[in-house]
């Protein structure tokens, strides 16, 4: 996985030498959550009844971006972004106290979205594309869940970018996970609302 990320980052740097390509970075805040019917991802002897409440967590992202504008209206923009993700879940188990029933998950990824950008105007684009994520960390107050978390996550992103200047931009995006997060009967998938600021050169 590390080799894949390094190769993608190297390709972004090399392509940035082209006059049609801009290379840069972005940082931002995310509101992350899970969607879909959720079960606690643990061995059966530790499992609780299925979880009925999903609550968002505030998280962050940071990474590299590239934009190749191949016509006045269209561009393609691959990214390599580290994103802190996860959510807050409430177990449907009345035998537990509220503090025991509320579980905060941290599931961090290296995400590689590839966005097709349609420029409505010279400064504003609508962005749509697939994303693949590589899980690097999965933890809750109950312990390490890396063994119960899928290594690869697939999703689809839809958002918009506004170029404040030739170099600075702001961006918003919603990414919906299309594959299960955990290695269990849980149907939980990632959900991520993003707001970012970036620079392109």
N, C-alpha and C positions, 0 to 999 in steps of 0.2 A: 504493500500500500504506500509506504514512504517513497519507494522508487517511482511509483506512478505520479505522486504529487510533485516530486522534484522534477520529473520529466515535463509535466504540464507547466510548471512555473518557468522552467528553462525555455520552453517553446514560446511562452508569453513574452519573455524578455527578448528573445531573438526576433520575433515578429514585430516588436515595437520599433525596430529600426526602419520599418516600412513607412512611407509618407502617409499611407492610408490607414495606419494603425496607431491607436493611442493606448498607452500602457499607464496604469495607475494603481491606486489603492482605495479602500473604503473602510469606514468604521461605522458602527451603528448600534442601536438598541433593538431588541426583539421581544415580542410577546409570544411565548411558546406554550404549547399545550399538546394533548393527545386527543384524537377523535376516534370514534368507534367503540364498540362494546369492549370493556376492559376487565381483565382478570389479573390478579396479582401474579407476577412472573417468578414463581419459586417452586421447588419440589412439592409434590402433591401433599406431603405430610405437613407442610407449612402454609398451604394455600388458604386464603380467606374467601368468603363469598364474593361475587363479582362486584366491581366498583361502579357506582352510579353517578358520582359527581366528578367532573373534570374542571380544574381551575387553572388559570394562566399563571405563568411565571415571567418576570422581567429578566431578560438575559442580554447578551451582547454578541457581536460578531466583528470580525476584522479579517481583511484579506486583500488579495491582488485581483485586479480586473484588467481586461483587455477589450478593446473595441475595434473591430475591422468594419469600416463603412464602405460597402461595395457598390452603393448607389446613393443618390441624394436622399432617398426615402428609407433604405434598408441597411441594417448593420447586424453583425453577429458579435456577441459578447460573452466569451467564456470567463469564468472566475474560479479562483481557488480561495475558499473562505473557511476560517475556523469559526464555528458557531456553537455557543453554549446553548443547549436545548433541554427539553424535559417539561415537566408539568407537576401540578399538585393534584393528588387523587385522594378521594375519601372512601374508605372501605365501608361497605354495607354490612356491618357487624356490630349489633347493639351490645355485645358482651365486652367490647373494648371502649376505653375512654376516648374523648374527642381527640386528644393529643396522639393516642395510639392509632386512631383510625385515619388521621391525616398524614399522608406520606408525600414527601417532596422528592421527585426524581430529577437527577442531573444526568442527561445523556448527551455527551458532546460529540461533535462530528467535524471532520474535514469535508465540506460540501463543494461539489464541482457542478454548478449550474452552467448551462449553455443557452443563452437567451437570444432569440431573434427579436430585433428592435425595429419597429415601424415608426418613422419620424412623421408625426402629424404636422409639426412645424420644425424649423431649424433647431429649436431649443428643447422640444418636448417629444418624447417617444413612449410608445406602448410596448411593453416587453413581455414575451411569452417563451417558455422553453422548459425542457426537462432538467432534472437535477439528480445526481447520484451522490450519496453521502457515505463516508467511511467512519464507523463508530470507533472512537478512541477512549471513551470513558463512560461508565454507566454505574451510578451509585445512588443509594438512598440512605436514610438513617438506619435502615435495617441491614445494610452491608453492601458489598460489591455485587453488582448484577451483570458484570461483563459477560459471564458464561451464559446468561439467559437473554442476552441482547444480540440481535442479528448484526453481523459485521457490516452489511451493506444495506443502505436505504435508498429507495427510489421515490421521486416526487415530481410534481409539476408546479412551476411558478408562473404567476401573472402579476404584473405591476407596471410601474411607470417611472421614467427618469426625466428630471428637468435640469438642463444645463444652465447654471447660474451665470457662468462666464465660459470662455473657451476651455478652461481647465477645471473649474469647480462644478460639482453637480450634487443634487439631492435625489434620493431614490426611495420609493416605497414598493413593497412586494408582499404578496401572500404565497406561501409555498405549502401545498397539500401533499402529505405523504401518501403513497399509493401501495406501500408494502408494510407488513406488520413490523413493529419495533422489536417485540420480544419473542423468544423461542418458547412459546406456550400456547394455550388455547385462547389467550387474549387476542382481540382484534384491534388493539390500539395501534394507531398510526400517527406520525408526527404532523403537527400543525404549527406554522410559524408566520407571524406578521412582523415585517421588518421595516425599519426606517433608518436610512443610512446617509452619511455625507462622505463624499469622495473627491479625489483629485485625479485628473488625467493629464498626461504630458505627451 
